Amino acid sequence: MKKTQLGGAVLVTVLILFSLMGSSFAETLKGTIRIDGSSTVFPITEAVAEEFGKKYRRVRVTVAVSGTGGGFKKFSIGETDINDASRPIKSSEKKLAQKNGTQYIQLPVAFDGISVVVNPKNTWLDYLTVAELKMIWEPGSQVTTWKDIRADWPDRKIRLYGPGTDSGTFDYFTGAINGKSHASRSDFTKSEDDNVLVQGVAGDRDALGYFGFAYYTGNKDKLKIVPIKNKSEPVAPSLTTINDGSYAPLSRPIFIYVSEKAVQRPEVAEFVEFYLKNAAVLSREVGYVPLPKSQYDEGLDKLKKALVKDVL
């Protein structure tokens, strides 16, 4: 077959594949999709999986949380089909994937703003500067009381809560605030599960912690948000300030990584397409900021190219 004929056949194959995804296809599609990774991305992926399950009742989607880094370890060796990630893949993770023959598609799905929070009974803290955040969280920090941050604050012991070292949120926060990924003091309560961090801060008047914006919006009655002062006035995270970039330097995109091998399975291809077509609405519902439509369209193009690549 000539190259042009092959290309035409491939396009027809892809078009047929995508046209099949109608109501009858929904009734017959079956299989299991394995997802792991970031607790930050979990609320969006869980929402997508729930809506997807209403339409495709014979497809089982499992969504676990082991942190971005922990998820990449499983993804790279083929234990999962999709990895939720609150940061881009690292070079070491790329090498592990290459070693195991795992090729993937990187797809941004929303914007997040890492939220710094305290207990609602904290009446003295009105905002923090980026420099103060660094003073609190940097390696070798001497901050042990609120008074160590500002002289007019209480001489009370501060208790810190943050993501564990496998978390992409930990990677991003330490890079943005301390100047180097993973550069952080170690004497704080760690968890890959943001709900654990929420509970810790909510139950302790002298707590301060950080995690994804959706976990703040889902627990506003238990937490107090801390505006961050970077170059001008203090700015609190919101759908508007995350979207326009004024909540700096803690705004960031979040991703899913899809195995090119897994996406050749109809149930995975359909799930990823469903994800990208519904992420704008569902990300807003769970407290994140949607991407521009053009970025979701680019993601759909990547998906189609991955399907074409396999046929070729």
N, C-alpha and C positions, 0 to 999 in steps of 0.2 A: 504493500500500500504506500502511496506517495505521502510525503510529510503533511501536505495540505489536507489530504483526505483523512489522515490520522487525526490531525487537529480538529477537523470537523466532527469526526466520530466521537472524540473526547468531549467536545462541547455538547453534542447531542446526549451523550451518556450523563453528563452533569445535569443538563436541563431536565432529563427524564427523572433523575434521582430527586431533584428538588420539586418537580411537579407531582411526584407520587405522594408527597407529604401532605395529604389531605385527610378527610374524615375517615375513609376506609383504611388508610395507612395507619392512622391513629389507633384504630381498633385492633390491628394485627401486629404493630410494632412491639417488640419485647426485648428483654435483656437487662443487664445490670451495669450501672455506671458508677465508678468508684472515684470519689473526690475527697481530697484532704488538703491541709495547709492552714492558711492564715485565719485566726479568729476574727480579725478585722473584716475580711471579705466574707466570712461565714454568713452574716445576716442577709446579704444580697443573694448569695448562691442558694441558701436555704429557701428564700422566698421564690427564686426561680424554680427550684426543684419542686416546691409545693404546687406552684401553678402548672408546671409541666406535668406533674403526676395527675392532675385533674383531667388532662386531655389524653395523656398516654398512660392508661391505668395498668398496663402490663409491663411497664418499664420501672425497674427499681433503682432509685438514685440514693446512694449513701453519701452523706456529707459529714466528714470528721474534722477534728481540729487538733493539729499537732504543731502549729506555728508554721510560718513560711519556710524556714530552713528545714524543719523536720519533715514537712510535706515534700520539699524538693528531693530529699533523700529517698523517699518512697517512690516519687514520680520518676526519678532518674533511673531506677532499676526496674521500672515497669509494674510496680505494685498498684499504681493508681492510673486513672485515665486523664484526670484533670487536677491541677494544683492551684489552689487559691493563694495569691501572693500579694502582700502589701508593699512590695518593693520589686525592682527588676531582679532577674536571676544573676547570681554572682559568677565570676569566672571559674571558681572552684566547682560550682554546681554544674556549669556548662561542661566542664571536663568530665565530670562523673557521668553526665548524660551521654556525652560522646563515647565514652568508654563502654557504655552499655547499649549503644546503638539507639538511644532514644532521641528522636527528632521531635520538635515541638513548634507550636504556634503561640506567640505572645499576643494576648488580646487585652488591652485596657478596657475596664468596664465602668469605672466611675472615678470621681474625685473624693478624697477624704481629707479631713483636717484633724491632726492629732490633738486631742483635747486634754488640757491640764485642768485638774479638778481638785477641790478640797471639800471638806464636810460643810454642810449648810450652817453649822454652829460656829464656823470660823468667821468672826465678825471683823477681823483686823486686815485681812488680805483683800485688797481691791484690784490689784494687777501684779504681774511680774514682768521684769525686763528679760530679754534674751540673756543678758550678762548674769542676772540673778539665777536664771535657770541653770546656766552653766556652773555657777558657783555651787549650786545645790547638788548637781548630778555628775560633775567631772570626777575623774579618778583622783583619789586622795583628798576628796572634799573634806573640809573641816567643819562643815555645817551640821550641827546636831540639834540646835534649837531654832525657833522662829527668830529669836533675837539676833542670831548670827547672820541673818539675812538683812534685817533692818533693825536698827537700835531701838526703835519705839515699839517693836512688836514683842509679844509675851516671851518670857524666859521659860518656855515650855518645850519639851522634847518633841521634835518633828519625826513622824513616822512615814516612810516612803513606800509607795507601791508602784510597780511597773512591770512590763512584759519581760518574759524570760529571754535568754540569749538566742533561742531558736526563732524568735519573733521578728518579722520584718519591720514591725513598728519600733522595736528596740533598735534595730539597725538604722532606720531612718532618723529616729529621734536623736540618737547619739551622734550621728553624722551631722545633722543640722544644728544641734546645740553645742556639742563638744568638739566638733571639727573633725571627728574621725569615727567611723562606724565601729561599734562595740567598745568604744572608750567610755567607761562609766564606773562610778563607785559600785561596789558589790553588796553593801550592807543595806539592802532593801528587800521587801517582800516581793517575790517574783512569781508570775504565773503566765502560762501561754493562753489561759482562758480569761478573757476580759471580764466576764461576769464575776470571777473571783476578786478581781481588782475593784470592781464596782462595789461589791459587798464590803471589802476592806475599808475603802474610803468612807462609805456610807455609815459604817459603824464606829468610826474613830474621829473625834473632834480634831485631833492633831495630825490627821493624815493628809498627804498630798500624793497624787498619782497622775498617770497619763495613759491614754488608750484611744481607740478609734472613736470618731464623732458619733457614730450610730449608738454606741453604748452610753454616751452622755444623753443623747436625745431620748433614748428609751428609759432613762432613769433620772429625768430632770428633778423629780420630787425628792430624790435622795442625795443629790449632788449640787455643788456650786461651781459654776464654770469660772476659770481664771483668764481674763483677757491678757494678751501678751503684747508688750511694747517692744517693737523692733526699731524702726527708724523715726516714727512719728508718734501718734497717739496710740494708747492701748487698743487692741482689736480682739474681740471675742470671735470664736468660730461660729459661722452660720452658713446656711446655703448660699447666701450672697457673698460673704467675705471669702469663703473657700473658692467659689466660682470665679470671682474677679481677681483672686491672688493677693488681696490685701491682708489676709491672714497668713502672714509669712513669719518665719520660714517653715511652718508646720503643715502647709497644704501639699498634697501629693496625689498622683494617680494610683489606683489599685488595679490588679490584673487577675486574669486566669491564664494558666498555661495549659495547652491541650496537646496531648500526644498525637503526632501525625499517624501513628499506627492505629491508635484507638479510634480516631475520627473516621477511619474507613468503615467502622461499624455503623450501620444506619441509625441506631438509637443514640450514639454519641454525636454524630453529625447533626441529627435533628435537635438534640438538646442544646448544642452550641449555637445553632441558628436561632432557636427559641430564646436562648439567653440574650443574644445580641439584639434581637428585635424587641425584647421586653425590659432590658436593663434600665432604660431611661425612666420608665414609670416605676419599676420596682425599687431601684436605688433610691429614688426620692421617698418612697413609702417607708423605707427602713432607716432613713436619716442621712443618706449620702447625696452627693451632687452629680447629676447626670453629665455625661460627656456631650459635646456637640454631635448632632446627628451624623456629620461627615465621618467621625471617628468610628461610629458603629458600622457605617457603610464600608469603611476600610476593613473592619474586622470580618464582615461578611465576604468581602473579596478575598481576604487571606484564606478563609475557610474553603471557598470554591477552588482556589488555586491548589490547596492541599489535596483536594479530591482529584483534580486534574493530574497533579504530580504523581499520584499513586497509579492512575490509569496508564500514564506514559511509562 
